[in-house]
Amino acid sequence: MENIFWSASGALTTESYSDMLMQIVDTSKNPLTLRGWGAKYNDCGAKARAELLRRGWTITDEGEQDGGVDIDRCTKWNPPNP
């Protein structure tokens, strides 16, 4: 298993980190370890993060950010079938 190491402290917004999680779900085939220190995700990111965990990923981040997400945007995104 390979690792993705990075620090999001001040580098990524909650929306950017959540978008990244969704992009990883859409493109990744193999489980990795993601260490997003300082990063928080929104409701969309929570959906993607749960899918990555289901696929065997190990993720360390700062957890879910409360509020401020476009729920319609989240419901329109669905993880692809691996």
C-alpha distances in whole Angstrom, upper triangle without the diagonal:
4,7,10,13,16,20,22,25,27,25,25,27,26,27,25,22,22,23,20,18,20,19,15,16,19,17,13,12,8,7,6,7,11,13,17,19,23,22,24,23,26,27,26,22,22,23,20,18,19,17,14,14,15,13,10,9,10,13,15,18,22,23,25,28,31,33,34,32,34,33,34,31,29,31,31,27,25,22,22,21,18
4,7,10,13,17,19,22,25,22,22,25,24,25,22,20,21,21,17,16,19,18,14,16,18,16,12,12,9,8,5,7,9,12,15,17,21,20,22,22,25,26,25,21,22,23,19,17,19,18,14,15,17,14,12,10,11,12,14,17,21,22,24,27,30,32,33,31,33,32,34,30,28,30,30,26,25,22,22,22,19
4,6,10,13,15,18,21,19,19,22,21,22,20,17,19,19,16,15,18,17,13,16,18,16,13,14,11,9,5,5,6,8,11,14,17,16,19,19,23,24,23,19,20,21,18,16,18,18,14,14,17,15,13,10,9,10,11,14,18,19,22,24,28,30,30,29,30,31,32,29,27,29,29,26,25,22,22,23,20
4,7,10,12,15,18,15,15,18,18,19,16,14,16,16,12,12,15,14,11,14,17,15,12,14,12,11,7,6,5,6,9,11,14,14,16,17,20,22,21,17,18,20,16,15,17,17,13,15,18,16,14,11,10,10,11,12,16,17,20,22,25,27,27,26,28,28,30,26,25,27,27,24,23,21,22,23,20
4,7,10,13,15,13,14,17,17,19,16,14,16,17,14,14,18,17,14,17,20,18,16,18,16,14,10,8,6,5,7,9,12,12,15,17,20,23,22,18,19,21,18,16,19,20,16,17,20,19,17,13,12,10,10,11,14,17,19,21,25,27,27,26,28,29,31,28,26,29,29,26,26,23,25,26,24
4,6,9,12,10,11,14,15,17,14,12,15,16,13,14,17,16,15,18,20,19,18,20,19,17,13,11,8,6,6,7,9,10,13,15,19,22,21,17,19,21,18,16,20,20,17,18,22,21,19,16,14,12,11,10,13,16,18,19,23,25,25,24,26,28,30,26,25,28,28,25,26,24,25,27,25
4,6,8,7,9,12,13,16,13,11,15,16,14,15,18,18,17,20,22,21,20,23,22,19,16,13,10,8,6,5,6,8,11,14,18,21,21,17,19,21,19,17,21,22,19,20,23,23,21,18,16,13,11,9,11,14,16,17,21,23,23,23,25,27,29,26,25,28,29,26,27,25,27,29,28
4,6,5,5,8,10,12,10,8,12,13,12,13,16,16,16,19,21,21,20,23,22,20,17,15,11,9,6,6,5,5,9,11,15,18,18,15,17,19,18,16,19,21,19,19,23,23,22,18,17,13,11,9,10,12,14,14,18,19,19,19,22,24,26,23,22,26,26,23,25,24,26,28,27
4,5,7,9,11,14,12,11,14,16,15,16,20,20,20,22,24,24,24,27,26,24,21,18,14,12,8,7,4,6,10,13,16,20,20,17,19,22,20,19,22,24,22,22,26,26,25,21,19,16,13,10,10,13,15,14,17,20,19,20,23,25,28,25,24,28,29,26,28,27,29,32,31
4,6,7,10,13,11,11,15,16,15,17,20,20,21,23,25,25,25,29,28,26,23,21,17,15,11,10,8,9,11,14,16,20,20,18,20,23,22,20,24,25,24,25,28,28,28,24,22,19,16,13,13,15,16,15,18,19,18,19,22,25,27,24,24,28,28,26,28,28,30,33,32
4,7,10,12,9,9,13,14,13,15,18,17,18,21,22,22,22,26,25,24,21,19,15,14,10,10,9,9,11,13,16,20,19,17,19,22,20,19,23,24,22,23,27,26,26,22,21,18,16,13,14,16,17,16,19,20,19,19,22,24,26,23,23,26,27,24,26,25,28,30,30
4,7,8,6,6,9,10,10,12,14,15,15,18,19,20,20,24,24,22,20,18,14,13,10,11,9,7,9,10,13,16,15,13,16,18,17,16,20,21,19,21,24,24,24,20,19,16,15,12,12,14,14,13,16,17,16,16,18,20,22,19,19,23,23,21,23,22,25,27,27
4,5,5,6,9,10,11,12,14,15,17,19,20,21,22,25,25,24,22,20,17,15,12,12,10,8,8,9,10,14,13,12,15,17,16,16,19,21,20,21,24,25,25,22,21,17,16,13,12,13,12,10,13,14,12,12,15,17,19,17,17,20,21,19,22,22,24,27,28
4,6,5,6,9,10,11,12,14,15,17,19,20,21,24,24,22,21,19,16,15,11,12,10,7,5,5,6,10,10,9,11,14,13,13,16,18,17,19,22,22,23,20,19,15,15,11,10,10,9,7,10,11,10,10,13,15,17,15,14,18,19,17,19,19,22,25,26
4,6,5,6,9,10,11,12,14,15,17,18,20,23,24,22,21,20,17,17,14,15,13,10,9,7,7,10,9,8,11,13,12,13,16,17,17,19,22,22,23,20,20,17,17,14,14,13,11,10,12,11,9,8,10,13,14,12,11,15,16,14,17,17,20,23,24
4,5,5,6,9,10,10,12,14,15,16,17,21,22,21,19,19,15,15,12,14,13,9,10,8,10,12,11,9,13,14,13,13,17,18,17,19,22,22,22,19,19,16,16,14,14,14,13,12,15,15,13,12,14,16,17,14,14,17,17,15,17,17,20,23,23
4,5,5,6,9,10,11,13,14,15,16,19,19,18,16,15,12,12,9,11,10,7,7,6,9,11,10,7,11,13,11,10,14,15,14,16,19,19,19,16,16,12,13,10,11,11,11,11,14,15,14,13,15,16,18,15,14,18,18,15,17,16,19,22,21
4,5,5,6,9,10,11,13,14,15,18,19,18,17,16,13,14,11,14,13,9,8,5,6,8,6,4,8,9,8,8,12,13,12,14,17,17,18,15,16,13,14,11,12,11,10,10,13,13,12,10,12,13,15,12,10,14,14,12,13,13,16,19,20
4,5,5,6,9,10,11,12,14,17,19,18,17,17,14,16,13,16,16,12,11,9,9,11,8,7,10,11,9,11,14,14,13,16,18,18,19,17,18,15,16,15,16,15,13,14,16,16,14,12,12,14,14,11,10,14,13,11,13,12,15,18,19
4,5,5,6,9,10,11,11,15,16,15,14,14,11,13,11,14,14,11,11,10,11,13,10,8,12,12,9,10,14,13,12,15,17,16,17,14,15,13,14,13,15,15,14,15,18,18,17,15,16,17,18,14,13,17,16,13,14,13,15,18,18
4,5,5,6,9,10,10,13,14,13,12,12,10,12,11,14,15,11,11,9,10,11,9,6,9,9,6,6,10,9,8,11,13,13,14,11,12,10,12,12,14,13,13,14,17,18,17,15,16,16,17,14,12,15,15,12,12,11,13,16,15
4,5,5,6,9,10,13,15,14,15,15,13,16,14,18,18,14,14,11,11,11,8,6,9,8,5,8,10,9,9,12,14,13,15,13,15,14,16,15,17,15,15,16,18,18,17,14,15,14,15,12,10,12,12,8,9,8,10,13,14
4,5,5,6,8,12,14,14,14,15,13,16,15,19,19,16,16,13,14,15,11,10,13,12,9,11,13,12,11,14,16,14,16,14,16,15,17,17,19,18,18,19,21,21,20,17,17,18,18,14,13,15,14,11,11,10,11,14,13
4,5,5,5,9,10,10,10,12,11,14,13,17,18,15,16,14,15,16,13,11,13,12,8,9,12,10,8,12,13,12,13,11,13,12,15,15,18,17,18,19,22,23,22,19,20,20,20,17,15,17,17,13,13,10,11,13,12
4,6,6,8,10,10,11,13,13,16,16,19,20,17,17,14,15,15,12,10,12,10,6,8,10,7,6,10,11,9,12,10,13,13,16,16,19,18,18,20,22,22,22,19,19,19,19,16,14,15,15,11,9,6,8,10,9
4,6,9,12,13,14,17,16,19,18,22,23,20,19,17,17,17,13,12,14,12,9,12,13,10,10,14,14,12,15,14,17,17,20,20,22,21,20,22,24,24,23,20,20,19,19,15,14,15,14,10,9,6,6,9,9
4,7,10,11,13,15,15,18,18,22,24,20,21,19,20,20,16,15,17,15,12,14,15,12,11,15,15,13,15,14,17,17,20,20,23,22,22,24,27,27,26,23,23,23,22,19,18,19,17,14,13,10,9,11,9
4,6,8,9,12,12,16,17,21,23,20,20,19,20,20,17,15,17,15,12,13,14,11,9,12,13,10,12,10,14,14,18,19,22,21,22,24,27,28,27,24,25,24,24,21,19,21,20,16,14,11,10,11,9
4,7,9,13,14,18,19,23,25,23,23,21,23,23,20,18,19,17,14,15,15,12,10,13,13,9,11,11,14,16,19,21,24,24,24,27,30,30,30,27,28,27,27,24,22,23,22,18,16,12,11,11,7
4,6,10,12,16,18,21,24,22,23,21,24,24,21,19,19,18,15,14,15,13,10,12,12,8,8,8,12,14,17,19,23,23,24,27,30,31,31,28,29,28,29,26,24,25,24,21,18,15,14,13,10
4,7,9,13,15,19,21,19,20,19,22,22,20,17,17,16,13,12,13,11,8,9,10,6,5,5,8,10,14,16,20,20,21,24,27,29,29,27,28,27,28,25,23,24,24,20,18,15,15,15,12
4,6,10,12,16,19,17,19,18,21,22,20,17,17,17,14,12,14,13,9,10,12,10,8,5,7,8,11,14,18,18,20,23,26,28,29,27,28,28,29,26,24,25,26,22,20,17,18,18,15
4,7,10,12,16,15,16,17,20,21,20,16,16,17,15,12,14,14,10,10,13,11,9,6,5,6,8,11,15,16,18,21,24,27,27,26,28,27,29,26,24,26,27,23,22,19,20,20,18
4,6,9,12,11,13,13,17,18,17,14,14,16,13,10,13,14,10,11,14,13,11,8,6,5,6,8,12,13,15,18,21,24,24,23,25,25,27,24,22,24,25,21,21,18,20,21,19
4,6,9,9,12,13,17,19,19,15,15,18,15,12,15,16,13,13,17,16,14,11,8,6,5,6,10,12,15,17,20,23,24,23,25,26,28,25,23,26,27,23,23,21,23,24,22
4,6,5,8,10,14,17,16,13,14,16,14,12,15,16,14,14,18,18,17,13,11,7,6,5,8,10,12,14,18,20,20,20,23,23,26,23,21,24,25,22,22,21,23,25,23
4,6,9,12,15,18,19,15,16,19,17,15,18,20,17,17,21,21,19,16,13,10,7,5,7,10,13,14,18,20,21,21,24,25,28,25,23,27,28,25,26,24,26,28,27
4,7,10,14,17,18,15,16,19,18,15,18,21,19,19,22,23,22,18,16,12,9,6,6,9,11,11,15,18,18,19,22,23,26,24,22,26,27,25,26,25,27,29,29
4,7,10,14,14,11,12,16,14,12,16,18,16,16,20,21,20,16,15,11,9,5,5,7,9,9,13,15,16,16,19,20,23,20,19,22,23,21,22,21,24,26,26
4,7,10,11,9,10,13,13,11,14,16,15,16,19,20,20,17,15,12,10,7,5,5,5,6,9,12,12,13,16,17,20,18,16,19,21,19,20,20,23,25,25
4,7,8,5,6,10,10,9,11,14,13,14,17,18,19,16,15,12,12,9,8,6,5,6,9,10,11,10,13,13,16,14,12,16,17,15,16,16,20,22,22
4,5,5,6,9,10,10,12,14,15,16,18,20,21,18,18,15,15,12,11,9,6,5,7,7,8,6,9,10,13,11,9,13,15,13,15,16,19,22,23
4,5,5,6,9,10,11,13,14,15,17,19,20,19,19,16,17,15,14,11,8,8,8,8,9,7,9,7,11,10,7,10,12,11,13,14,18,20,22
4,5,5,7,9,10,11,13,15,16,17,19,17,18,16,17,15,15,13,10,11,12,11,11,8,8,8,10,8,5,8,10,8,10,11,14,17,19
4,5,5,6,8,10,10,12,14,15,17,14,15,12,13,12,12,10,8,10,12,12,12,10,12,11,13,11,8,11,13,10,11,11,15,17,18
4,5,5,6,9,10,10,12,14,15,14,14,12,13,12,12,9,7,10,11,12,13,11,13,12,14,13,10,12,14,12,12,12,15,17,18
4,6,5,6,9,10,11,13,15,14,15,13,15,15,16,12,11,13,14,15,15,13,13,11,13,12,8,9,11,9,8,8,12,14,15
4,5,5,6,9,10,11,13,11,13,11,14,14,15,13,12,14,16,17,17,14,15,14,15,13,10,11,12,9,8,7,10,13,13
4,5,5,6,9,10,11,9,10,8,10,10,12,10,10,13,16,17,18,16,17,16,18,16,13,15,16,13,12,10,13,15,15
4,5,5,6,9,10,9,11,10,12,13,15,12,12,15,17,18,19,17,18,17,18,17,13,14,16,13,12,10,13,14,14
4,5,5,6,9,9,11,11,15,15,17,15,15,18,20,21,21,19,19,18,19,17,13,14,15,12,10,7,10,10,10
4,5,5,7,5,8,8,12,13,16,14,15,18,21,22,23,20,21,20,21,19,16,17,18,14,12,9,11,12,11
4,5,5,5,6,7,11,13,15,14,15,18,21,22,24,22,23,21,23,21,18,19,20,17,15,12,14,14,13
4,5,7,10,11,15,16,19,17,17,21,23,24,25,23,24,22,23,22,18,19,20,17,14,11,13,12,11
4,6,9,11,15,17,20,19,20,23,25,26,27,25,25,24,25,23,20,20,21,17,15,11,12,11,9
4,7,10,13,16,19,18,20,23,26,27,29,26,28,26,27,25,22,23,24,20,18,15,16,14,12
4,6,10,13,16,15,17,21,23,25,26,24,26,25,26,24,21,22,23,20,18,15,16,16,14
4,7,10,14,13,16,19,22,25,26,24,26,26,28,25,22,24,25,22,20,18,19,19,17
4,6,10,10,13,16,19,21,23,21,24,23,25,23,20,23,24,20,20,17,19,20,19
4,7,8,12,14,18,21,22,21,24,24,27,24,22,24,26,23,22,20,23,24,22
4,6,9,11,15,17,19,18,21,22,25,22,20,23,24,22,22,20,23,25,24
4,7,9,12,15,17,17,21,21,24,22,20,23,25,23,23,22,25,27,27
4,7,10,13,15,15,18,18,21,20,17,20,22,20,21,20,23,25,25
4,6,9,11,11,15,15,18,17,14,17,20,18,19,19,22,24,25
4,7,8,9,13,14,17,16,15,18,20,19,20,21,24,27,27
4,7,9,12,13,16,16,15,17,20,20,21,22,26,28,29
4,6,9,10,14,14,13,15,18,18,20,22,25,28,30
4,7,9,12,12,12,15,17,17,20,22,25,28,30
4,6,9,8,8,11,13,13,16,18,22,25,26
4,5,5,7,9,10,12,15,17,20,24,26
4,5,5,6,9,10,13,16,19,22,24
4,5,5,6,9,12,15,18,21,24
4,6,5,7,10,13,16,19,22
4,5,5,8,11,14,17,19
4,5,7,11,14,16,19
4,6,10,12,15,18
4,7,9,13,15
4,6,9,12
4,7,9
4,6
4
